[in-house]
Amino acid sequence: MFEWAGIGFSQEENYRLCTSLKNLQQKTGAHNLRFWGKILCRSSDLYVAEGFISKQFSDEIEKDTEARGVEGVNKLSFWVT
């Protein structure tokens, strides 16, 4: 009924989202990747995905900040396109 009323995504948009999430997972190594939402904008819409990255980062992190991908506010990573 939602599809009939025009609420939600079309079959083509669902397919594109699925393939985009698979490509993102392969490129980044993220796991538990899921579609977070769609933000409607004037010029173009934004698609947001969230997931966990298990890679260890070699960049320098200050002592008083939380580590990436472990816990707290840096536990999840977000991608927007």
PAPA-617355 format. One record per residue (C-alpha): residue number from 1; x, y, z. Coordinates in pm, whole numbers. Example, Ala and Ser with C-alpha at 12.3 -4.5 7.8 and 13.67 -1.06 7.14 Angstrom:
PAPA-617355
ATOM   nr       x       y       z
ATOM    1    1230    -450     780
ATOM    2    1367    -106     714
end
This chain:
PAPA-617355
ATOM   nr       x       y       z
ATOM    1       0       0       0
ATOM    2     286     237      71
ATOM    3     427     187    -278
ATOM    4      85     249    -430
ATOM    5      55     574    -230
ATOM    6     400     689    -343
ATOM    7     560     656       1
ATOM    8     904     495      12
ATOM    9    1150     405    -260
ATOM   10    1087     273    -606
ATOM   11    1219     -68    -712
ATOM   12    1496      98    -914
ATOM   13    1600     316    -619
ATOM   14    1600      11    -388
ATOM   15    1826    -174    -632
ATOM   16    2066     122    -657
ATOM   17    2080     156    -279
ATOM   18    2154    -214    -237
ATOM   19    2437    -215    -491
ATOM   20    2580     110    -352
ATOM   21    2590     -33       0
ATOM   22    2763    -349    -127
ATOM   23    3023    -138    -311
ATOM   24    3078      77      -3
ATOM   25    3127    -232     213
ATOM   26    3386    -374     -27
ATOM   27    3580     -45     -53
ATOM   28    3585      45     317
ATOM   29    3576    -293     489
ATOM   30    3284    -180     703
ATOM   31    3051    -431     864
ATOM   32    2690    -406     984
ATOM   33    2642    -148     712
ATOM   34    2287     -19     679
ATOM   35    2091     254     509
ATOM   36    2028     529     763
ATOM   37    1803     763     565
ATOM   38    1741    1007     286
ATOM   39    1760    1384     333
ATOM   40    1559    1586      84
ATOM   41    1739    1899     -37
ATOM   42    1668    2164    -297
ATOM   43    1932    2075    -553
ATOM   44    1975    1701    -491
ATOM   45    1890    1446    -225
ATOM   46    2143    1308      23
ATOM   47    2163     939     111
ATOM   48    2319     842     445
ATOM   49    2464     503     543
ATOM   50    2604     398     880
ATOM   51    2827     114     987
ATOM   52    3122      -7    1190
ATOM   53    3481       6    1070
ATOM   54    3707    -255    1225
ATOM   55    4031    -130    1065
ATOM   56    4304      10    1284
ATOM   57    4393     367    1192
ATOM   58    4756     469    1179
ATOM   59    4697     843    1205
ATOM   60    4790    1009    1530
ATOM   61    4511    1057    1782
ATOM   62    4554    1280    2083
ATOM   63    4557    1115    2425
ATOM   64    4238    1278    2555
ATOM   65    4016    1175    2259
ATOM   66    3820     856    2209
ATOM   67    3964     597    1974
ATOM   68    3792     548    1638
ATOM   69    3558     256    1598
ATOM   70    3583     136    1957
ATOM   71    3311     294    2171
ATOM   72    3136     620    2245
ATOM   73    3061     880    1982
ATOM   74    3322     741    1741
ATOM   75    3180     389    1739
ATOM   76    2973     436    1421
ATOM   77    3091     580    1092
ATOM   78    2862     764     852
ATOM   79    2885     808     476
ATOM   80    2683    1067     286
ATOM   81    2639    1099     -89
end
